Amino acid sequence: MTRFAFVAAAAALFALPAAADITINDAYARVASPMAQSGAAFMGIQNSGAEDDRLVAARSDVAQRVELHTHIADGDVMRMVEVEEGFEVPAGDTHMLERGGHHVMFMGLNRKLAHGDEVAVTLVFENAGEMDVVIPVDLERNDVTGEMGGMKMEHDHGNMGGDGDMKMDHGHKH
Ligand SMILES: [Cu+2]
């Protein structure tokens, strides 16, 4: 490869900040109600590269704070906590952000979100760098197994009668 060709190739890569290794699949955002003060986004993050990567941050002007969250079980209460270290996206794998699990959290929405709206989000990866995505608000989406279907939790107390048994301490669910 000539030097010129090399430079041209590098320039082409530079023009694609998404670093072709990372692909965002099937992203959607939701709010619990039209009056919600917060919302969340879910997606599959596919890493087709040879090296592990990590989603370390997300930014959006749709909310005052954007955090990477997960849910943890605290008794019968699902608690959302920030994941400071972000989400690992292993090489050759897809890491799912899904209901009841990892998600991008919009805290303090700057505008109301309705079905069909779009939210511009910048995802920041440790290796792939910044990636801009436009995420549709989808309030009709239900996970196959229902509202709590994304949770991969062990329930050994056997008293999960229904959604009412589980509460979010933030006063919203998604
Ligand atoms: Cu959250």
Boltz pocket constraint, residues with backbone or C-beta under 6 A from the ligand:
constraints:
  - pocket:
      binder: B
      contacts: [[A, 39], [A, 40], [A, 69], [A, 70], [A, 80], [A, 81], [A, 103], [A, 104], [A, 105]]
      max_distance: 6.0
